[in-house]
Amino acid sequence: MPAPTPSPGPGAGPGPEARRGPGPAGSTPPPGAAPGGATGAADPPAGAEGRPPGRPGRLRRRLSGARRADRAGLRLRIGLRWKLSAAIALVGALVAVALSLVVHNAARVSLLDGSRDIQDERVKFAQRIYESTGRLNFDAQIDDPALPPELREAVRGGLRATYLEDTGDGPPEVWAAVPLADGRVLSIHTRFDDRYTVLGDLDRALLIGSLGVVGGGCLLGVLVGGQLSQRLRRAAAAATEVAEGDTGARVREAIGGIAADETDDLARAVDAMADALQQRLEAERRVTADIAHELRTPVTGLVTAAELLPPGRPSELVRDRAQALRTLVEDVLEVARLDSATERPDLQEVALGEFVARRVRVLAPEAEVEIVRGTRVRTDPRRLERVLGNLLANAAKHGRPPVRVTVEGRVLRVRDHGPGFPPELLAEGPSRFRTGSADRSGRGHGLGLTIAAGQARILGAALTFRNAPGGGALALLWLPGTAPTPGGGIPVVTVPTQPRR
């Protein structure tokens, strides 16, 4: 007797499923058989084994474009929370799609197998009724001309078989046929529309579930990424405070949190680095102060001895250099005291306009003074005079006349008409032993503006440096409306933003 025709396994499409007719049962169809034909692997799509031509060229163009964007500074800033939520949503979408496909295929195969089993039972009952009574049930037909050729060939071999005919228009047609004793073929077919309605409902449920998974993944990514991003932003803010000179700021305290993670490791590393840097700076400050203090006594003796020299040009040169050395030692000591953060202002009530006018007449008689609007401030007159004197000395040494001093409320301006401040000072602020541009080299030690900025900080004032629109350097001192507290508390001064020209 001919061997049975194999039937489709799980996930197979239309094809005959052969079953023995009257006699021994047919063999079990092998899984994975192709519907209506031989079992075999599908041909790989074009380009599946190798990269399509032209792809490397496009990749190189993309990489070169990214490098050009990096060089031009045009980089898209995407927050960590959005990157994390996008990654979680992508992974969730891939998992949801994969599971949906598996569930859909498994349900479809189950429906197809169930439909075949039902048709097989029906055709057996129809055969028995026809052979015993001669009546046709279940819309059965004898030698149906629409019987698929594959199914007809299987039945001619003496097999009872089923066949799926998928036309792409609605559910597949499920055929079942069995050979009769007289050599004719009894067959039935139907579509089982009600069963495939369930498959459509399942697909909609899978789609809604997949969208829910993706949405939940996005929300989870935003929450987790937002918390991590917030901790990193706090760490960056604390690190910025450390960089600006706040020795008490600590990243670990700023980020908070109970559970330890990589952010805590980063915070501890930054705090350890800040502590080590602070120790080095403190050691350098102490060394500088000790050296200046040790030089103070011999330099004072040198100045005293220079005063005893007989009159003459050489004696004047010695006295001038000895006095310059003494001024340098005093300035270094003052910088060391300012860096120690132990200085406190001696506050008094002063009329700012009158105070500035009197001091300018003594410190720089050639400078012009303009009182736009006077006011009374509570400040330290000695430190304010020190700031004003250093600004005037800087203007006289590195600028060109006329030097103009303007008082407008709590704002004090000192402007000269020289080459202006160098870009390094405008970008980074004053620094000790750095005089800036080439035309200022050899004149001064870069301590005057450093001391002025330090004294202004003790007063709670803001000292800013700009280049005037018409040329020249412009220093602005913004005195606070509230005086510093005796404990060292410094008020906040809001400086209006003005464009630099």
C-alpha positions as CSV (number, residue, x, y, z in Angstrom):
1,M,0.0,0.0,0.0
2,P,1.4,3.5,-0.8
3,A,3.0,5.5,2.0
4,P,0.9,8.3,3.5
5,T,1.5,11.8,2.3
6,P,3.1,14.0,5.0
7,S,0.9,16.7,6.6
8,P,2.1,20.2,7.7
9,G,3.5,20.5,11.2
10,P,3.3,23.5,13.6
11,G,3.3,26.7,11.7
12,A,2.8,25.1,8.3
13,G,0.6,26.5,5.6
14,P,-1.9,24.8,3.3
15,G,-1.2,21.2,2.3
16,P,-2.7,17.7,2.6
17,E,-2.6,15.9,5.8
18,A,-2.8,12.2,4.9
19,R,-4.6,9.7,7.1
20,R,-5.2,6.0,6.3
21,G,-8.5,5.1,5.0
22,P,-10.1,1.8,5.9
23,G,-7.2,-0.4,7.1
24,P,-4.1,0.3,9.2
25,A,-3.7,3.8,10.6
26,G,-1.4,6.2,8.7
27,S,1.9,7.3,9.9
28,T,2.5,10.5,11.9
29,P,3.5,13.5,9.8
30,P,7.0,14.8,10.5
31,P,7.1,18.2,12.1
32,G,8.1,21.1,10.0
33,A,6.9,19.7,6.7
34,A,6.1,22.2,4.1
35,P,2.4,22.5,3.2
36,G,1.5,20.9,-0.1
37,G,5.1,19.9,-0.9
38,A,8.4,18.6,0.3
39,T,10.1,19.6,3.5
40,G,13.0,22.0,3.0
41,A,14.6,25.3,4.1
42,A,13.6,28.5,2.4
43,D,16.1,30.3,0.3
44,P,17.8,33.1,2.1
45,P,16.8,36.6,1.0
46,A,19.1,38.5,-1.2
47,G,21.9,40.1,0.8
48,A,21.4,37.9,3.9
49,E,24.8,36.3,3.7
50,G,26.8,39.4,2.7
51,R,26.5,43.2,3.1
52,P,24.9,44.8,0.1
53,P,27.2,46.8,-2.1
54,G,27.5,50.4,-1.1
55,R,26.8,49.9,2.6
56,P,30.5,50.5,3.7
57,G,30.5,53.7,1.7
58,R,27.4,55.0,3.4
59,L,28.9,54.0,6.8
60,R,32.0,55.9,6.1
61,R,30.1,59.0,5.1
62,R,28.0,58.8,8.3
63,L,31.2,58.5,10.4
64,S,32.9,61.4,8.7
65,G,29.7,63.5,9.2
66,A,29.8,62.7,12.9
67,R,33.4,63.7,13.1
68,R,32.7,67.0,11.3
69,A,29.8,67.6,13.7
70,D,32.1,67.0,16.7
71,R,34.7,69.4,15.3
72,A,32.1,72.0,14.7
73,G,30.7,71.6,18.3
74,L,27.2,70.7,17.0
75,R,26.4,67.8,19.3
76,L,22.9,66.9,20.3
77,R,22.4,66.9,24.0
78,I,20.1,64.1,25.2
79,G,19.5,63.5,28.9
80,L,20.3,60.3,30.6
81,R,16.7,59.7,31.5
82,W,15.6,59.8,27.8
83,K,18.5,57.5,26.7
84,L,17.6,55.0,29.4
85,S,13.9,55.2,28.7
86,A,14.5,54.7,25.0
87,A,16.7,51.7,25.7
88,I,14.1,50.1,28.0
89,A,11.3,50.9,25.5
90,L,13.3,49.4,22.6
91,V,14.1,46.2,24.5
92,G,10.5,46.0,25.7
93,A,9.2,46.4,22.2
94,L,11.6,43.7,20.8
95,V,10.5,41.3,23.5
96,A,6.8,42.1,23.1
97,V,7.0,41.7,19.3
98,A,8.9,38.4,19.6
99,L,6.4,37.0,22.2
100,S,3.5,38.2,20.1
101,L,4.8,36.4,17.1
102,V,5.3,33.2,19.0
103,V,1.9,33.4,20.6
104,H,0.2,34.2,17.3
105,N,1.9,31.4,15.4
106,A,1.2,28.9,18.2
107,A,-2.5,29.9,18.3
108,R,-2.8,29.7,14.5
109,V,-1.2,26.3,14.4
110,S,-3.5,25.1,17.2
111,L,-6.5,26.5,15.3
112,L,-5.4,24.8,12.0
113,D,-4.7,21.5,13.7
114,G,-8.1,21.7,15.5
115,S,-9.9,22.5,12.2
116,R,-8.2,19.5,10.5
117,D,-9.2,17.2,13.3
118,I,-12.8,18.3,13.1
119,Q,-12.9,17.9,9.4
120,D,-11.3,14.5,9.7
121,E,-14.0,13.4,12.2
122,R,-16.7,14.8,10.0
123,V,-15.5,13.0,6.9
124,K,-15.3,9.7,8.8
125,F,-18.9,10.1,9.9
126,A,-20.0,11.2,6.5
127,Q,-18.3,8.1,5.0
128,R,-20.1,5.7,7.4
129,I,-23.5,7.3,6.9
130,Y,-23.1,7.3,3.1
131,E,-22.0,3.6,3.0
132,S,-24.8,2.6,5.3
133,T,-27.7,4.8,4.0
134,G,-26.5,6.3,0.8
135,R,-27.2,9.9,2.1
136,L,-24.6,12.7,2.1
137,N,-24.2,14.8,5.3
138,F,-22.0,17.8,6.3
139,D,-22.4,19.1,2.8
140,A,-20.3,16.2,1.5
141,Q,-19.8,15.7,-2.2
142,I,-18.7,12.8,-4.4
143,D,-15.9,13.5,-6.8
144,D,-16.0,17.2,-6.2
145,P,-14.4,18.9,-9.2
146,A,-13.0,21.7,-6.9
147,L,-11.0,19.1,-4.9
148,P,-7.4,20.3,-4.7
149,P,-5.0,18.2,-6.9
150,E,-2.7,17.5,-4.0
151,L,-5.5,16.1,-1.9
152,R,-6.8,14.0,-4.8
153,E,-3.4,12.4,-5.3
154,A,-3.2,11.5,-1.6
155,V,-6.7,10.0,-1.6
156,R,-5.9,7.9,-4.7
157,G,-3.2,6.2,-2.7
158,G,-5.9,4.9,-0.3
159,L,-5.4,7.6,2.4
160,R,-7.8,9.7,4.3
161,A,-6.4,13.2,4.2
162,T,-7.0,16.8,5.1
163,Y,-5.8,19.9,3.2
164,L,-5.6,23.6,3.9
165,E,-6.3,25.9,1.0
166,D,-5.2,29.5,1.9
167,T,-6.3,31.9,-0.8
168,G,-5.3,35.0,1.3
169,D,-9.0,36.1,1.5
170,G,-10.2,35.4,5.0
171,P,-9.7,32.1,6.9
172,P,-8.2,29.1,4.9
173,E,-10.5,26.5,3.4
174,V,-10.2,23.2,5.3
175,W,-10.7,20.1,3.1
176,A,-11.1,16.5,4.1
177,A,-11.4,13.6,1.8
178,V,-11.6,9.8,2.0
179,P,-11.7,7.1,-0.7
180,L,-14.8,5.0,-1.0
181,A,-15.0,1.3,-1.7
182,D,-16.1,1.9,-5.3
183,G,-13.1,4.0,-6.1
184,R,-14.8,7.4,-5.8
185,V,-13.8,10.2,-3.4
186,L,-16.0,11.7,-0.7
187,S,-15.0,15.1,0.4
188,I,-16.1,18.0,2.6
189,H,-14.8,21.6,3.1
190,T,-15.5,24.7,5.2
191,R,-13.8,27.8,6.4
192,F,-14.4,27.9,10.2
193,D,-14.9,31.7,10.3
194,D,-15.9,31.7,14.0
195,R,-12.5,30.1,15.0
196,Y,-10.5,32.7,13.2
197,T,-12.4,35.6,14.7
198,V,-10.8,34.5,18.0
199,L,-7.4,34.8,16.4
200,G,-8.2,38.4,15.4
201,D,-9.2,39.1,19.0
202,L,-6.0,37.6,20.2
203,D,-3.9,39.7,17.9
204,R,-5.7,42.9,19.1
205,A,-5.0,41.8,22.7
206,L,-1.4,41.2,21.9
207,L,-1.1,44.6,20.3
208,I,-2.6,46.3,23.3
209,G,-0.4,44.4,25.6
210,S,2.7,45.2,23.6
211,L,1.9,48.9,23.6
212,G,1.3,48.7,27.4
213,V,4.7,47.0,27.8
214,V,6.4,49.7,25.7
215,G,4.6,52.5,27.6
216,G,5.5,51.0,30.9
217,G,9.1,50.6,29.9
218,C,9.2,54.3,28.9
219,L,7.7,55.3,32.2
220,L,10.1,53.1,34.1
221,G,13.0,54.5,32.2
222,V,12.0,58.0,32.9
223,L,11.6,57.3,36.6
224,V,14.8,55.4,37.0
225,G,16.8,57.7,34.6
226,G,15.3,60.8,36.2
227,Q,16.5,59.7,39.6
228,L,20.0,58.9,38.3
229,S,20.1,62.1,36.3
230,Q,19.1,64.1,39.3
231,R,21.8,62.6,41.4
232,L,24.4,63.3,38.7
233,R,23.2,66.9,38.4
234,R,23.5,67.3,42.1
235,A,27.0,65.8,41.9
236,A,27.9,68.2,39.1
237,A,26.6,71.2,41.0
238,A,28.6,70.2,44.1
239,A,31.7,69.7,42.0
240,T,31.2,73.1,40.5
241,E,31.0,74.6,44.0
242,V,34.3,72.9,44.9
243,A,35.8,74.2,41.7
244,E,34.7,77.7,42.6
245,G,36.4,77.5,45.9
246,D,33.8,76.3,48.4
247,T,35.9,74.0,50.5
248,G,32.9,72.8,52.5
249,A,31.0,71.4,49.6
250,R,31.0,67.6,49.3
251,V,29.5,65.7,46.4
252,R,28.5,62.7,48.6
253,E,26.4,64.8,50.9
254,A,24.8,66.6,47.9
255,I,23.6,63.5,46.1
256,G,22.1,61.9,49.2
257,G,20.3,58.6,48.8
258,I,20.2,55.4,50.8
259,A,21.3,52.7,48.3
260,A,24.9,52.8,47.2
261,D,25.6,52.7,43.5
262,E,28.2,53.8,41.0
263,T,27.2,57.4,41.6
264,D,28.3,57.1,45.2
265,D,31.6,55.7,44.1
266,L,32.0,58.7,41.8
267,A,31.1,61.1,44.6
268,R,33.6,59.5,47.0
269,A,36.3,59.8,44.3
270,V,35.5,63.4,43.6
271,D,35.4,64.2,47.4
272,A,38.8,62.5,47.9
273,M,40.2,64.4,45.0
274,A,38.9,67.7,46.4
275,D,40.3,66.9,49.9
276,A,43.7,66.0,48.4
277,L,43.7,69.2,46.3
278,Q,42.6,71.3,49.3
279,Q,45.4,69.8,51.4
280,R,48.0,70.6,48.7
281,L,46.7,74.2,48.3
282,E,46.7,74.7,52.1
283,A,50.3,73.3,52.2
284,E,51.3,75.7,49.4
285,R,49.6,78.6,51.2
286,R,51.4,77.8,54.4
287,V,54.8,77.5,52.6
288,T,54.2,80.8,50.9
289,A,53.2,82.5,54.1
290,D,56.1,81.1,56.0
291,I,58.6,82.2,53.3
292,A,57.1,85.7,53.2
293,H,57.1,85.9,57.0
294,E,60.7,84.8,57.2
295,L,61.7,87.3,54.6
296,R,59.8,90.1,56.3
297,T,62.4,90.8,59.1
298,P,65.5,90.8,56.9
299,V,63.7,92.9,54.2
300,T,62.7,95.4,56.9
301,G,66.3,95.6,58.0
302,L,67.4,96.0,54.4
303,V,65.0,98.9,53.9
304,T,66.2,100.5,57.1
305,A,69.9,100.1,56.1
306,A,69.1,101.6,52.6
307,E,67.8,104.7,54.3
308,L,71.2,105.2,56.0
309,L,73.1,105.2,52.7
310,P,74.6,108.6,51.6
311,P,72.7,110.6,49.1
312,G,73.2,109.7,45.4
313,R,71.8,107.9,42.4
314,P,73.1,104.4,43.5
315,S,71.5,104.9,46.9
316,E,68.2,105.9,45.4
317,L,68.2,102.7,43.2
318,V,69.0,100.5,46.2
319,R,66.2,102.2,48.3
320,D,63.7,101.8,45.4
321,R,64.4,98.1,44.9
322,A,64.4,97.5,48.7
323,Q,61.0,99.1,49.0
324,A,59.7,97.1,46.0
325,L,60.9,93.9,47.7
326,R,59.2,94.9,50.9
327,T,55.9,95.7,49.1
328,L,56.1,92.3,47.4
329,V,56.6,90.5,50.7
330,E,53.7,92.4,52.3
331,D,51.4,91.6,49.3
332,V,52.3,87.9,49.5
333,L,51.5,87.8,53.2
334,E,48.2,89.5,52.5
335,V,47.3,87.0,49.8
336,A,48.1,84.2,52.2
337,R,45.8,85.7,54.9
338,L,43.0,86.2,52.4
339,D,43.3,82.5,51.2
340,S,43.1,81.3,54.8
341,A,39.4,82.5,55.0
342,T,40.0,83.8,58.5
343,E,39.7,87.5,57.8
344,R,36.7,89.4,59.1
345,P,35.6,92.9,58.1
346,D,35.5,95.8,60.6
347,L,32.2,97.4,59.6
348,Q,31.4,101.1,59.7
349,E,28.7,103.3,58.2
350,V,30.3,105.5,55.4
351,A,29.0,107.8,52.7
352,L,30.3,106.0,49.7
353,G,30.5,109.1,47.4
354,E,32.4,111.3,49.8
355,F,34.6,108.4,50.9
356,V,35.7,107.6,47.3
357,A,36.3,111.3,46.4
358,R,38.6,111.8,49.4
359,R,40.5,108.6,48.8
360,V,41.0,109.2,45.1
361,R,42.4,112.7,45.8
362,V,45.1,111.0,48.0
363,L,45.7,107.8,45.9
364,A,45.5,109.1,42.4
365,P,45.1,113.0,42.2
366,E,45.1,112.9,38.4
367,A,42.0,110.6,38.2
368,E,38.6,112.0,37.6
369,V,35.8,111.4,40.0
370,E,32.1,111.5,39.2
371,I,29.4,111.0,41.8
372,V,26.2,110.1,39.9
373,R,24.2,109.1,43.0
374,G,25.6,108.8,46.5
375,T,24.5,106.4,49.2
376,R,25.4,105.2,52.6
377,V,26.8,101.7,53.0
378,R,27.9,99.6,55.9
379,T,31.4,98.3,55.0
380,D,35.0,98.1,56.1
381,P,36.7,101.4,55.1
382,R,40.2,100.0,55.2
383,R,39.4,97.1,53.0
384,L,37.4,99.2,50.6
385,E,40.3,101.7,50.4
386,R,42.6,98.8,49.6
387,V,40.4,97.6,46.8
388,L,40.1,101.2,45.4
389,G,43.8,101.8,45.7
390,N,44.7,98.5,43.8
391,L,42.3,99.3,41.0
392,L,43.7,102.8,40.6
393,A,47.3,101.5,40.7
394,N,46.4,98.9,38.1
395,A,44.9,101.5,35.9
396,A,47.9,103.8,36.3
397,K,50.4,101.0,35.7
398,H,48.8,99.2,32.8
399,G,46.3,101.6,31.3
400,R,46.4,105.1,29.9
401,P,44.8,108.3,31.1
402,P,42.3,109.6,31.7
403,V,41.3,107.4,34.6
404,R,37.7,107.9,35.6
405,V,36.1,106.8,38.9
406,T,32.3,106.7,38.9
407,V,30.0,106.2,41.9
408,E,26.4,105.3,41.2
409,G,24.5,104.1,44.2
410,R,26.3,100.9,45.5
411,V,28.3,100.5,42.2
412,L,31.9,101.8,41.9
413,R,33.5,101.9,38.5
414,V,37.1,102.4,37.7
415,R,37.9,102.9,34.0
416,D,41.1,103.7,32.1
417,H,41.7,104.2,28.3
418,G,44.5,101.7,27.8
419,P,44.6,98.4,25.9
420,G,42.1,96.8,28.3
421,F,42.2,93.5,30.2
422,P,43.8,90.5,28.6
423,P,41.4,87.6,27.5
424,E,42.9,85.3,30.1
425,L,41.8,87.6,33.0
426,L,38.4,88.1,31.6
427,A,37.8,84.4,31.2
428,E,39.4,83.1,34.4
429,G,39.7,86.2,36.7
430,P,42.9,87.6,38.4
431,S,45.6,85.1,39.3
432,R,48.7,85.7,41.4
433,F,52.0,86.3,39.5
434,R,50.3,86.4,36.2
435,T,50.3,89.8,34.5
436,G,48.4,88.9,31.3
437,S,49.2,90.4,28.0
438,A,52.7,90.9,26.5
439,D,52.7,94.7,26.9
440,R,52.1,94.2,30.7
441,S,55.0,91.8,31.1
442,G,57.7,92.9,33.4
443,R,55.5,95.4,35.2
444,G,53.9,94.1,38.4
445,H,53.5,90.7,39.9
446,G,49.8,90.1,39.3
447,L,49.0,90.5,43.0
448,G,47.1,93.8,43.0
449,L,43.9,92.5,41.3
450,T,44.2,89.3,43.3
451,I,44.2,91.2,46.5
452,A,41.4,93.5,45.4
453,A,39.2,90.4,44.5
454,G,40.0,88.8,47.9
455,Q,39.2,92.0,49.9
456,A,36.0,92.4,47.9
457,R,35.0,88.9,48.7
458,I,35.4,89.6,52.5
459,L,33.3,92.7,52.1
460,G,30.6,90.6,50.5
461,A,31.0,92.6,47.2
462,A,31.3,91.4,43.7
463,L,34.3,92.6,41.6
464,T,34.0,92.1,37.9
465,F,36.3,93.0,35.1
466,R,35.3,94.0,31.5
467,N,36.6,95.9,28.6
468,A,34.8,99.1,27.9
469,P,33.0,99.5,24.5
470,G,35.1,102.5,23.6
471,G,38.4,100.9,24.6
472,G,40.1,100.6,28.0
473,A,39.7,98.4,31.1
474,L,36.6,98.7,33.2
475,A,36.5,97.3,36.8
476,L,33.1,97.3,38.6
477,L,32.7,96.8,42.3
478,W,29.1,95.9,43.4
479,L,28.7,96.5,47.1
480,P,26.0,94.5,48.9
481,G,22.8,96.0,50.3
482,T,23.4,93.9,53.5
483,A,26.6,94.0,55.3
484,P,28.6,90.7,56.1
485,T,27.8,89.2,59.5
486,P,30.4,89.1,62.2
487,G,30.6,85.4,61.9
488,G,31.8,85.6,58.4
489,G,28.5,85.2,56.5
490,I,28.7,86.8,53.1
491,P,25.5,88.3,51.5
492,V,24.6,87.5,48.0
493,V,25.2,90.2,45.4
494,T,23.1,90.0,42.2
495,V,25.2,91.3,39.3
496,P,23.2,92.4,36.2
497,T,24.4,90.7,33.1
498,Q,25.8,93.0,30.5
499,P,27.3,91.9,27.2
500,R,31.0,92.2,26.8
501,R,32.1,94.2,23.8
